[in-house]
Amino acid sequence: MKKSYYLVLLFLSFACSNHGQLKKLARLPKLLDEVSGIEKIHGENLFWMHNDSGNKNEIYLVNSSGKIKRTVIINAKNNDWEDITSDKKGNLYLADFGNNENIRQDLTILKINFEEVMNKKSVEVEKIQFEYPDQTKFPPKQ
């Protein structure tokens, strides 16, 4: 057990030793002050980004220099967008399930069609709603 523990510590010390070699590539514009999610487009130096709750219901296509190349209005409220991801077809998924006070009952994943997000200024979404079956009180007991 002790040998495993020391091996893990040794690995972590080497793995974390290059933290001073990070290089800043770009400064994001003020509009992206509260970025909550980033998704890289496969094979491109482009990223989809969105801001946290309280901001506009928009996503931004940003290049590796930090320049916004495209803004798309999402026809769904930004209740509390936490993250963004994509599938192999390029469809985007916005995680609208931020729940800091544990009272939300409308947890949703917003699916955005690839063709629409690349060609339209405003897009509709497919809403995928879910719940935690073991949560019956909002908020639950501590």
Beta strands, then each sheet from edge to edge (+ up, - down):
strand 1: 35-40
strand 2: 46-51
strand 3: 58-63
strand 4: 68-74
strand 5: 81-86
strand 6: 92-96
strand 7: 108-112
strand 8: 122-123
strand 9: 126-129
sheet 1: 1+ 2- 3+ 4- 8-
sheet 2: 5+ 6- 7+ 9-
end
